[in-house]
């Protein structure tokens, strides 16, 4: 079964909305939503903050693991967002519990990942198709956040 690019984008919007409501607006951060601008999609960014670009991923499953995309298209060897994103922060969001994992996108993170990624199985998604019929297949690794030596922040807005 093929998935559609538009469906992937729709799922991502749910996480972006949670990030705005529970984090940016709650803390009063100034921001610009750039997720629908092609130039920022190329940079791998959804939001522009005074401190830099942020990339939001709505794929966290509340299991203390994150998904890192190695390949955007393994069929054409196009690198995934982990390698191509200009974002200063990666935000992984659970749409179920609204928990956020915040991970700085640093050289230290990339060095660690390159030297450690073979410890995690490379998994392939199903083949997808865009509206023009182009096919792609992304590939990723699931990484326990406890393994990331530079640490992560876990954020969840508590409503009392």
Secondary structure, DSSP 4 states (H G I P E B T S, - for coil): --EEHHHHHHHHHHHHHHHIIIIIHHHT--EEE-TT-HHHHHHT-SEEETTEEEEEE----SSSEEEEEEEEETTTTEE-HHHH---SEEEEE-TTT--EEEEE--HHHHHHHHHHGGGS--EEPPPEE-TT--EE--EEEEEEGGG-TT--EEE-PPP-
